[in-house]
Amino acid sequence: MAPCSENLPSGKATKPGDVLRAMTGKTIEVINTDAEGRLVLADAIAYAKKLGATRIIDMATLTGAVSIALGDVNTGILGTDQSLIDGVIEAGKEVGERFWQLPLDKEYSNQIKSDIADIKNTGGKKAGAITAAAFLKEFVDDTPWAHLDIAGTAWGDPATPFRAKGPTGIAVRTLIEFIEHASR
């Protein structure tokens, strides 16, 4: 599935302090209105589970924080299932795409606790890529899950000897390799 969002101002726009209800019924305090993608992705994860998904891999240009941490060389990967994460990393090696696993320790979830809702949509200035994944983890439950934060690697600038300037298509080859390997 391809959950997408467009963040445009209007009289019905989400405002800081709004409390939204996700597809799961979980309430979300909006801290940052520019973190709309994770709201859509959370419902997509819930919908995939409703459809019977037994494993979930999501990818999104979710945070600028991953660019600060990893630059444009490695794609950040986080998740709840180490074998799924390892499978994605290995598939990436096969096709020449690099991933770096970031921690998702339970302490990071403390940053998204809310006083007025179940969770907040952002966790503040520290560990932004990790707290974004911690937010998504709230919707995964026991389903094996891996999250690819492609914000740092989705756009190539400047051009390199092996990559044109512009969209990179990062992780597409990796996911194809992962699916092909899983079906063998």
Backbone as ProteinMPNN parsed JSONL, in Angstrom:
{"seq_chain_A": "MAPCSENLPSGKATKPGDVLRAMTGKTIEVINTDAEGRLVLADAIAYAKKLGATRIIDMATLTGAVSIALGDVNTGILGTDQSLIDGVIEAGKEVGERFWQLPLDKEYSNQIKSDIADIKNTGGKKAGAITAAAFLKEFVDDTPWAHLDIAGTAWGDPATPFRAKGPTGIAVRTLIEFIEHASR", "coords_chain_A": {"N_chain_A": [[0.839, -1.169, 0.0], [0.347, 2.33, -0.446], [0.501, 4.768, 1.512], [-0.117, 8.191, 1.594], [0.499, 11.688, 2.156], [-0.376, 15.131, 2.144], [0.695, 18.229, 3.123], [-0.977, 20.896, 3.609], [-1.901, 24.273, 4.259], [-5.012, 25.341, 5.66], [-8.344, 26.338, 6.646], [-9.157, 24.156, 8.039], [-6.939, 22.945, 8.949], [-4.657, 20.955, 10.901], [-3.731, 21.82, 14.203], [-1.14, 22.783, 16.552], [-1.452, 21.138, 19.643], [-3.904, 20.024, 19.129], [-5.874, 17.05, 19.495], [-5.897, 13.978, 18.079], [-7.621, 11.062, 16.849], [-6.462, 7.908, 16.175], [-6.734, 5.199, 13.762], [-6.691, 2.894, 15.292], [-7.882, 3.689, 17.598], [-6.302, 4.853, 19.436], [-5.23, 7.862, 21.02], [-3.718, 10.898, 19.89], [-1.612, 13.495, 20.636], [-1.019, 16.425, 18.945], [1.992, 17.837, 18.461], [3.83, 18.841, 16.668], [2.963, 20.1, 13.646], [4.141, 19.542, 11.255], [4.789, 16.94, 11.269], [3.13, 15.172, 9.925], [3.204, 12.961, 8.248], [3.839, 10.662, 9.73], [1.487, 10.252, 11.104], [-0.304, 9.413, 9.133], [1.077, 7.143, 8.304], [0.964, 5.592, 10.623], [-1.768, 4.889, 10.706], [-1.802, 3.427, 8.332], [-0.185, 1.254, 8.982], [-1.786, 0.092, 10.965], [-3.973, -0.545, 9.354], [-2.82, -2.373, 7.565], [-2.301, -4.445, 9.343], [-4.939, -5.078, 9.991], [-5.728, -6.146, 7.585], [-4.41, -8.506, 7.7], [-1.621, -8.707, 7.623], [1.45, -10.327, 8.159], [4.028, -9.595, 8.52], [5.584, -6.43, 8.57], [7.042, -3.948, 6.636], [7.942, -0.708, 6.5], [8.576, 2.326, 4.715], [9.756, 5.635, 4.65], [10.232, 9.139, 4.07], [10.804, 10.197, 6.708], [12.096, 11.708, 8.797], [14.17, 14.582, 9.257], [16.125, 14.266, 11.05], [17.371, 11.796, 10.748], [18.975, 12.273, 8.596], [20.823, 14.033, 9.673], [22.065, 12.331, 11.469], [23.038, 10.162, 9.853], [23.679, 11.12, 7.363], [23.869, 11.077, 3.761], [24.593, 8.544, 3.104], [24.039, 6.05, 4.421], [20.945, 4.378, 4.979], [18.615, 4.764, 7.555], [17.506, 2.202, 9.736], [15.111, 0.682, 11.773], [13.331, -1.263, 14.205], [11.185, -3.966, 15.395], [11.738, -6.614, 15.124], [14.447, -8.555, 14.955], [15.347, -10.469, 13.08], [13.926, -9.799, 10.794], [14.887, -7.193, 10.347], [17.618, -7.82, 9.944], [17.335, -9.325, 7.607], [16.509, -7.371, 5.759], [18.762, -5.681, 5.793], [20.722, -7.452, 4.801], [19.647, -8.004, 2.254], [19.917, -5.469, 1.185], [22.729, -5.277, 1.085], [23.212, -7.105, -0.95], [22.322, -5.741, -3.195], [23.7, -3.405, -3.197], [22.896, -1.298, -1.518], [23.062, 0.574, 1.416], [22.396, 0.162, 4.887], [21.831, 1.293, 8.238], [21.437, 0.215, 11.452], [19.552, 1.716, 13.941], [19.092, 2.247, 17.481], [16.204, 1.129, 19.34], [15.363, 1.356, 21.97], [13.317, 0.976, 24.921], [13.303, 3.255, 26.506], [13.281, 5.472, 24.833], [10.644, 5.767, 24.143], [9.565, 7.156, 26.233], [9.831, 9.812, 25.572], [7.706, 10.383, 23.943], [5.458, 10.37, 25.456], [2.34, 11.64, 26.55], [0.498, 14.185, 28.293], [-2.146, 14.649, 27.83], [-3.157, 12.892, 25.979], [-2.892, 9.579, 24.517], [-0.365, 9.341, 23.293], [2.277, 11.537, 22.023], [2.837, 13.218, 18.868], [5.45, 13.834, 18.242], [8.769, 13.661, 19.653], [10.318, 15.71, 20.686], [13.515, 17.465, 20.582], [15.679, 15.696, 20.786], [17.09, 12.674, 19.514], [15.464, 12.328, 17.192], [14.896, 10.678, 14.859], [14.703, 8.221, 16.047], [12.67, 8.545, 17.984], [10.553, 9.035, 16.284], [10.276, 6.533, 15.095], [9.658, 5.157, 17.434], [7.148, 6.206, 17.899], [5.721, 5.093, 15.704], [5.984, 2.421, 16.374], [4.132, 2.127, 18.378], [1.844, 1.333, 17.088], [2.203, -1.119, 16.033], [2.175, -3.426, 17.626], [2.448, -6.862, 18.187], [3.301, -7.636, 15.693], [5.889, -8.547, 13.489], [8.185, -6.053, 12.535], [9.778, -3.596, 10.515], [11.268, -0.463, 10.052], [12.163, 1.861, 7.641], [13.893, 4.732, 7.455], [14.145, 6.911, 5.072], [14.874, 9.5, 4.59], [17.409, 10.742, 4.436], [18.626, 9.524, 2.279], [17.015, 9.456, 0.055], [17.198, 11.409, -1.866], [19.581, 12.407, -4.106], [22.22, 14.577, -3.981], [25.112, 16.245, -4.186], [25.459, 14.99, -7.61], [27.048, 11.823, -8.08], [29.758, 9.641, -9.162], [28.357, 7.262, -9.515], [25.677, 7.844, -9.299], [22.972, 9.799, -10.325], [22.049, 13.27, -9.937], [19.229, 13.922, -7.95], [16.101, 12.113, -7.382], [16.629, 8.996, -5.764], [15.5, 6.457, -5.595], [15.919, 4.828, -3.477], [16.052, 1.872, -1.572], [14.132, 0.464, -3.024], [15.226, -1.519, -4.74], [16.344, -3.055, -2.722], [14.057, -3.963, -1.306], [12.804, -5.473, -3.299], [14.741, -7.485, -3.669], [14.661, -8.564, -1.074], [12.027, -9.593, -0.978], [12.14, -11.439, -3.109], [14.086, -13.197, -2.096], [12.775, -14.104, 0.205], [10.733, -15.562, -0.936], [11.915, -17.782, -1.959]], "CA_chain_A": [[0.0, 0.0, 0.0], [1.117, 3.58, -0.527], [-0.14, 5.872, 2.232], [0.507, 9.471, 1.245], [-0.126, 12.853, 2.765], [0.044, 16.44, 1.667], [0.557, 19.133, 4.257], [-1.344, 22.213, 3.096], [-2.67, 25.076, 5.216], [-6.405, 25.698, 5.373], [-9.106, 26.58, 7.862], [-9.353, 22.881, 8.723], [-5.611, 22.38, 9.212], [-4.326, 20.536, 12.259], [-2.998, 22.843, 14.96], [-0.471, 22.263, 17.746], [-2.368, 20.975, 20.769], [-5.045, 19.191, 18.741], [-5.79, 15.631, 19.818], [-6.497, 13.19, 17.007], [-7.829, 9.651, 17.158], [-5.958, 7.032, 15.118], [-7.589, 4.081, 13.374], [-6.703, 1.927, 16.397], [-8.555, 4.283, 18.745], [-5.293, 5.546, 20.243], [-5.266, 9.312, 20.845], [-2.41, 11.475, 19.583], [-1.482, 14.936, 20.807], [-0.194, 17.026, 17.899], [2.999, 18.788, 18.929], [4.415, 19.432, 15.469], [2.068, 19.859, 12.508], [4.93, 19.077, 10.121], [4.991, 15.498, 11.435], [1.869, 14.579, 9.477], [3.433, 11.682, 7.584], [3.798, 9.548, 10.684], [0.081, 10.006, 11.443], [-0.836, 8.607, 8.03], [1.773, 5.86, 8.346], [0.424, 4.834, 11.76], [-3.029, 4.281, 10.269], [-1.488, 2.427, 7.307], [0.286, 0.071, 9.708], [-2.981, -0.506, 11.573], [-4.777, -1.105, 8.266], [-2.117, -3.571, 7.091], [-2.569, -5.483, 10.336], [-6.349, -5.455, 9.834], [-5.792, -6.977, 6.382], [-3.772, -9.78, 7.994], [-0.17, -8.708, 7.402], [2.208, -11.079, 9.159], [5.256, -8.813, 8.671], [5.414, -5.092, 7.997], [8.206, -3.104, 6.382], [7.515, 0.59, 5.988], [9.66, 3.261, 4.424], [9.252, 6.996, 4.517], [11.148, 10.257, 4.331], [10.107, 10.56, 7.938], [12.726, 12.713, 9.663], [15.443, 15.205, 8.93], [17.087, 13.824, 12.065], [18.169, 10.679, 10.239], [19.987, 12.881, 7.722], [21.866, 14.567, 10.549], [22.779, 11.197, 12.061], [23.668, 9.243, 8.906], [23.981, 11.757, 6.087], [23.212, 10.481, 2.598], [25.324, 7.318, 2.79], [23.29, 4.909, 4.946], [19.539, 4.554, 5.323], [18.325, 4.317, 8.912], [16.543, 1.112, 9.893], [14.75, 0.389, 13.154], [12.195, -2.172, 14.204], [10.906, -4.818, 16.543], [12.08, -7.997, 14.822], [15.834, -8.523, 14.487], [15.541, -11.27, 11.865], [13.398, -9.002, 9.688], [15.872, -6.128, 10.127], [18.799, -8.439, 9.342], [16.988, -9.692, 6.231], [16.531, -6.153, 4.941], [20.16, -5.245, 5.682], [21.402, -8.391, 3.896], [19.143, -7.745, 0.897], [20.566, -4.23, 0.77], [24.117, -5.584, 0.715], [23.185, -7.803, -2.24], [22.049, -4.804, -4.301], [24.543, -2.219, -3.063], [22.276, -0.23, -0.723], [23.54, 0.429, 2.792], [21.49, 0.481, 5.983], [22.451, 1.322, 9.559], [20.407, 0.033, 12.472], [19.518, 2.612, 15.095], [18.444, 1.578, 18.612], [14.806, 1.454, 19.629], [15.181, 0.983, 23.37], [12.04, 1.443, 25.461], [13.43, 4.589, 27.105], [12.942, 6.498, 23.842], [9.186, 5.951, 24.156], [9.227, 8.152, 27.257], [9.803, 11.134, 24.953], [6.438, 10.627, 23.246], [4.34, 10.326, 26.405], [1.538, 12.867, 26.566], [-0.345, 14.409, 29.467], [-3.554, 14.811, 27.445], [-3.525, 11.859, 25.007], [-2.09, 8.368, 24.709], [1.01, 9.649, 22.884], [2.501, 12.756, 21.236], [3.317, 12.869, 17.531], [6.903, 14.01, 18.189], [9.401, 13.486, 20.953], [11.242, 16.785, 21.019], [14.708, 17.677, 19.762], [16.667, 14.62, 20.899], [16.833, 11.343, 18.934], [14.258, 12.483, 16.38], [14.61, 9.516, 14.015], [14.344, 7.11, 16.93], [11.353, 8.785, 18.589], [9.559, 8.855, 15.218], [10.053, 5.091, 15.025], [8.959, 4.774, 18.668], [5.752, 6.556, 17.654], [5.148, 4.071, 14.825], [5.966, 1.159, 17.118], [2.895, 2.105, 19.166], [0.752, 0.813, 16.265], [2.652, -2.395, 15.482], [1.898, -4.507, 18.576], [3.355, -8.008, 18.101], [3.646, -7.937, 14.304], [7.276, -8.224, 13.138], [8.157, -4.761, 11.845], [11.006, -2.837, 10.259], [11.011, 0.885, 9.534], [13.28, 2.45, 6.913], [13.792, 6.192, 7.357], [14.922, 7.175, 3.859], [14.982, 10.95, 4.378], [18.764, 11.142, 4.08], [19.126, 8.831, 1.091], [16.017, 9.462, -1.016], [17.528, 12.443, -2.85], [21.022, 12.521, -4.293], [22.719, 15.9, -4.356], [25.324, 16.338, -5.631], [25.633, 13.751, -8.359], [28.299, 11.101, -7.843], [30.051, 8.821, -10.343], [27.418, 6.148, -9.649], [24.302, 8.272, -9.025], [22.598, 11.111, -10.853], [21.406, 14.179, -8.987], [17.774, 13.778, -7.939], [15.565, 10.993, -6.605], [17.505, 7.825, -5.841], [14.794, 5.177, -5.588], [16.546, 4.029, -2.422], [15.359, 0.758, -0.914], [13.274, -0.302, -3.938], [15.972, -2.738, -5.094], [16.475, -3.849, -1.498], [12.792, -4.639, -1.005], [12.61, -6.512, -4.318], [15.653, -8.578, -3.298], [14.136, -9.164, 0.154], [10.837, -10.381, -1.335], [12.588, -12.588, -3.905], [14.763, -14.133, -1.192], [11.767, -14.687, 1.104], [9.859, -16.472, -1.679], [12.684, -18.972, -2.399]], "C_chain_A": [[0.883, 1.232, 0.0], [0.372, 4.699, 0.189], [0.612, 7.167, 1.955], [-0.213, 10.601, 1.969], [0.435, 14.105, 2.13], [-0.265, 17.424, 2.781], [0.291, 20.539, 3.736], [-2.144, 22.983, 4.141], [-4.096, 25.315, 4.723], [-7.089, 25.975, 6.706], [-9.342, 25.322, 8.67], [-8.027, 22.216, 9.082], [-5.465, 21.982, 10.678], [-3.476, 21.609, 12.926], [-2.253, 22.189, 16.123], [-1.452, 22.236, 18.922], [-3.618, 20.188, 20.426], [-4.799, 17.757, 19.201], [-6.579, 14.882, 18.753], [-6.672, 11.754, 17.47], [-7.389, 8.827, 15.951], [-6.961, 5.92, 14.84], [-7.72, 3.049, 14.496], [-7.501, 2.411, 17.6], [-7.603, 5.035, 19.657], [-5.371, 7.043, 19.967], [-3.849, 9.865, 20.741], [-2.473, 12.981, 19.771], [-0.542, 15.465, 19.724], [0.711, 18.076, 18.528], [3.548, 19.566, 17.738], [3.537, 19.09, 14.273], [2.825, 19.394, 11.272], [5.249, 17.589, 10.226], [3.716, 14.754, 11.055], [2.055, 13.204, 8.862], [3.337, 10.504, 8.53], [2.374, 9.25, 11.133], [-0.565, 9.114, 10.393], [-0.218, 7.211, 8.068], [1.272, 4.988, 9.498], [-0.887, 4.158, 11.381], [-2.793, 3.228, 9.192], [-0.993, 1.132, 7.951], [-0.901, -0.654, 10.338], [-3.846, -1.179, 10.509], [-4.135, -2.378, 7.717], [-2.347, -4.734, 8.055], [-4.003, -5.99, 10.215], [-6.536, -6.373, 8.625], [-5.078, -8.315, 6.556], [-2.281, -9.84, 7.74], [0.527, -9.457, 8.53], [3.58, -10.47, 9.404], [5.006, -7.469, 8.008], [6.784, -4.443, 7.85], [7.653, -1.803, 5.83], [8.744, 1.405, 5.648], [9.056, 4.619, 4.153], [10.395, 7.983, 4.682], [10.644, 10.913, 5.606], [10.764, 11.687, 8.717], [13.981, 13.305, 9.047], [16.529, 14.742, 9.884], [17.937, 12.663, 11.571], [19.25, 11.189, 9.293], [21.143, 13.439, 8.539], [22.711, 13.419, 11.108], [23.599, 10.415, 11.042], [24.048, 9.877, 7.574], [23.229, 11.093, 4.95], [23.883, 9.173, 2.17], [24.539, 6.072, 3.198], [21.85, 5.307, 5.225], [19.327, 4.016, 6.735], [17.286, 3.213, 8.916], [16.354, 0.841, 11.382], [13.604, -0.609, 13.111], [12.114, -3.015, 15.45], [11.357, -6.252, 16.343], [13.473, -8.043, 14.199], [16.039, -9.34, 13.223], [15.004, -10.537, 10.637], [14.377, -7.88, 9.337], [17.112, -6.693, 9.438], [18.539, -8.832, 7.893], [17.011, -8.504, 5.294], [17.97, -5.688, 4.736], [20.92, -6.144, 4.707], [20.941, -8.201, 2.455], [19.771, -6.472, 0.342], [22.003, -4.452, 0.34], [24.176, -6.24, -0.658], [23.027, -6.843, -3.416], [22.816, -3.495, -4.176], [23.906, -1.039, -2.351], [22.617, -0.477, 0.747], [22.516, 0.929, 3.805], [22.28, 0.471, 7.282], [21.344, 1.236, 10.598], [20.614, 1.004, 13.623], [18.792, 1.901, 16.234], [16.979, 2.003, 18.75], [14.482, 0.997, 21.052], [13.923, 1.641, 23.933], [12.118, 2.845, 26.058], [13.077, 5.708, 26.122], [11.437, 6.771, 23.799], [8.743, 6.946, 25.217], [9.103, 9.549, 26.659], [8.492, 11.424, 24.222], [5.228, 10.455, 24.165], [3.649, 11.683, 26.432], [0.751, 12.959, 27.865], [-1.829, 14.443, 29.115], [-4.035, 13.778, 26.435], [-2.685, 10.617, 25.297], [-0.616, 8.626, 24.396], [1.052, 10.999, 22.18], [3.038, 12.346, 19.866], [4.802, 13.14, 17.336], [7.467, 13.934, 19.604], [10.39, 14.564, 21.324], [12.474, 16.779, 20.137], [15.687, 16.509, 19.77], [16.18, 13.342, 20.226], [15.595, 11.328, 18.045], [13.912, 11.297, 15.501], [14.13, 8.343, 14.864], [12.967, 7.329, 17.547], [10.246, 8.716, 17.542], [9.243, 7.371, 15.055], [9.336, 4.586, 16.275], [7.469, 5.089, 18.554], [5.088, 5.473, 16.805], [5.019, 2.73, 15.536], [4.695, 1.02, 17.954], [1.729, 1.458, 18.408], [1.049, -0.583, 15.721], [2.204, -3.579, 16.331], [2.916, -5.629, 18.385], [3.776, -8.359, 16.677], [5.117, -7.605, 14.053], [7.307, -7.003, 12.214], [9.554, -4.191, 11.685], [10.613, -1.515, 9.619], [12.281, 1.412, 8.882], [13.04, 3.947, 6.821], [14.73, 6.617, 6.23], [15.153, 8.663, 3.605], [16.377, 11.381, 3.936], [19.255, 10.591, 2.76], [18.17, 8.86, -0.096], [16.338, 10.447, -2.138], [19.039, 12.574, -2.924], [21.422, 13.906, -4.761], [24.001, 16.151, -3.575], [25.367, 14.964, -6.292], [26.972, 13.126, -7.984], [28.596, 10.27, -9.091], [29.052, 7.681, -10.566], [25.955, 6.544, -9.438], [24.071, 9.66, -9.601], [22.027, 11.972, -9.734], [19.895, 13.979, -9.091], [17.33, 12.57, -7.14], [16.38, 9.724, -6.838], [16.764, 6.503, -5.983], [15.314, 4.246, -4.499], [15.556, 3.029, -1.83], [14.424, -0.016, -1.83], [13.971, -1.605, -4.317], [16.119, -3.652, -3.879], [15.196, -4.623, -1.214], [12.477, -5.718, -2.032], [13.477, -7.722, -3.992], [15.141, -9.304, -2.053], [12.95, -10.077, -0.162], [11.231, -11.612, -2.14], [13.253, -13.635, -3.019], [13.755, -14.836, -0.284], [10.894, -15.708, 0.388], [10.591, -17.725, -2.159], [12.467, -20.139, -1.478]], "O_chain_A": [[2.044, 1.171, 0.406], [-0.316, 5.495, -0.452], [1.836, 7.222, 2.073], [-1.38, 10.48, 2.342], [1.567, 14.132, 1.647], [-1.373, 17.437, 3.315], [1.226, 21.288, 3.453], [-2.978, 22.401, 4.835], [-4.341, 25.47, 3.527], [-6.474, 25.857, 7.765], [-9.688, 25.394, 9.849], [-8.003, 21.05, 9.477], [-6.064, 22.585, 11.569], [-2.616, 22.223, 12.295], [-2.686, 21.153, 16.628], [-2.185, 23.197, 19.157], [-4.325, 19.728, 21.323], [-3.655, 17.31, 19.284], [-7.77, 15.122, 18.555], [-5.968, 11.285, 18.365], [-7.884, 9.025, 14.842], [-7.917, 5.728, 15.591], [-8.76, 2.403, 14.625], [-7.769, 1.638, 18.519], [-8.035, 5.768, 20.547], [-5.556, 7.456, 18.822], [-2.919, 9.388, 21.392], [-3.285, 13.662, 19.145], [0.593, 15.007, 19.601], [0.239, 19.081, 19.061], [3.708, 20.785, 17.794], [3.386, 17.918, 13.927], [2.209, 18.898, 10.328], [5.916, 17.04, 9.35], [3.277, 13.839, 11.751], [1.158, 12.365, 8.943], [2.807, 9.455, 8.164], [2.073, 8.116, 11.506], [-1.287, 8.173, 10.724], [-0.916, 6.214, 7.884], [1.17, 3.77, 9.352], [-1.096, 2.987, 11.697], [-3.514, 2.231, 9.144], [-1.347, 0.04, 7.507], [-1.003, -1.877, 10.251], [-4.388, -2.26, 10.739], [-4.832, -3.353, 7.436], [-2.56, -5.869, 7.63], [-4.253, -7.19, 10.324], [-7.388, -7.262, 8.634], [-5.13, -9.166, 5.668], [-1.723, -10.933, 7.648], [0.232, -9.247, 9.706], [4.23, -10.795, 10.397], [4.299, -7.384, 7.003], [7.575, -4.392, 8.792], [6.97, -1.798, 4.806], [9.817, 1.205, 6.217], [8.006, 4.748, 3.524], [11.392, 7.7, 5.345], [10.127, 12.03, 5.589], [10.063, 12.547, 9.251], [14.757, 12.606, 8.396], [17.716, 14.814, 9.565], [19.107, 12.556, 11.94], [20.325, 10.596, 9.203], [22.303, 13.329, 8.144], [23.933, 13.533, 11.205], [24.736, 10.038, 11.327], [24.68, 9.226, 6.742], [22.11, 10.61, 5.124], [23.757, 8.748, 1.022], [24.392, 5.143, 2.404], [21.573, 6.427, 5.654], [19.808, 2.932, 7.067], [16.299, 3.279, 8.184], [17.318, 0.781, 12.145], [12.971, -0.775, 12.069], [12.85, -2.823, 16.418], [11.359, -7.034, 17.294], [13.663, -7.622, 13.058], [16.831, -8.946, 12.367], [15.576, -10.649, 9.552], [14.661, -7.646, 8.162], [17.602, -6.119, 8.465], [19.419, -8.691, 7.044], [17.478, -8.612, 4.16], [18.353, -5.338, 3.62], [21.681, -5.649, 3.875], [21.757, -8.233, 1.534], [20.115, -6.407, -0.838], [22.452, -3.883, -0.655], [25.084, -5.965, -1.442], [23.539, -7.1, -4.505], [22.604, -2.574, -4.966], [24.322, 0.102, -2.552], [22.477, -1.591, 1.252], [21.866, 1.958, 3.617], [23.265, -0.254, 7.42], [20.434, 2.064, 10.628], [21.698, 1.098, 14.198], [17.955, 1.035, 15.978], [16.585, 3.09, 18.329], [13.469, 0.342, 21.3], [13.513, 2.714, 23.489], [11.11, 3.55, 26.112], [12.623, 6.775, 26.536], [11.01, 7.874, 23.46], [7.66, 7.521, 25.113], [8.356, 10.38, 27.175], [8.197, 12.579, 23.914], [4.094, 10.4, 23.69], [4.291, 12.73, 26.347], [0.384, 11.946, 28.46], [-2.678, 14.286, 29.992], [-5.21, 13.784, 26.067], [-1.866, 10.613, 26.216], [0.27, 8.191, 25.132], [0.019, 11.544, 21.789], [3.619, 11.272, 19.713], [5.364, 12.702, 16.332], [6.761, 14.114, 20.596], [11.228, 14.352, 22.2], [12.481, 16.163, 19.071], [16.458, 16.359, 18.822], [15.013, 12.97, 20.346], [14.772, 10.418, 18.137], [12.739, 10.936, 15.401], [13.263, 7.573, 14.45], [12.175, 6.39, 17.625], [9.111, 8.372, 17.873], [8.083, 6.993, 14.896], [8.5, 3.686, 16.189], [6.629, 4.337, 19.048], [4.01, 4.989, 17.15], [4.056, 1.994, 15.321], [4.238, -0.095, 18.205], [0.732, 1.077, 19.022], [0.219, -1.161, 15.018], [1.883, -4.637, 15.788], [4.121, -5.379, 18.417], [4.543, -9.302, 16.484], [5.557, -6.499, 14.368], [6.557, -6.927, 11.24], [10.396, -4.284, 12.579], [9.739, -1.461, 8.754], [13.349, 1.409, 9.496], [12.086, 4.385, 6.178], [15.947, 6.677, 6.407], [15.583, 9.043, 2.517], [16.505, 12.304, 3.132], [20.198, 11.125, 2.175], [18.5, 8.33, -1.157], [15.803, 10.327, -3.24], [19.697, 12.825, -1.914], [21.0, 14.351, -5.828], [23.935, 16.261, -2.35], [25.317, 13.928, -5.629], [27.913, 13.829, -7.616], [27.759, 10.204, -9.992], [28.916, 7.188, -11.686], [25.083, 5.677, -9.402], [24.867, 10.575, -9.395], [21.577, 11.459, -8.709], [19.35, 13.881, -10.19], [18.084, 12.055, -6.315], [16.769, 9.419, -7.965], [17.344, 5.522, -6.449], [15.166, 3.027, -4.588], [14.381, 3.331, -1.624], [13.954, -1.083, -1.436], [13.374, -2.677, -4.226], [16.03, -4.874, -3.997], [15.249, -5.815, -0.912], [11.941, -6.768, -1.679], [13.002, -8.858, -4.034], [15.187, -10.532, -1.992], [12.881, -11.203, 0.331], [10.723, -12.706, -1.892], [13.007, -14.831, -3.179], [13.874, -16.036, -0.037], [10.367, -16.622, 1.022], [9.966, -18.634, -2.705], [13.033, -21.211, -1.696]]}, "name": "protein", "num_of_chains": 1, "seq": "MAPCSENLPSGKATKPGDVLRAMTGKTIEVINTDAEGRLVLADAIAYAKKLGATRIIDMATLTGAVSIALGDVNTGILGTDQSLIDGVIEAGKEVGERFWQLPLDKEYSNQIKSDIADIKNTGGKKAGAITAAAFLKEFVDDTPWAHLDIAGTAWGDPATPFRAKGPTGIAVRTLIEFIEHASR"}
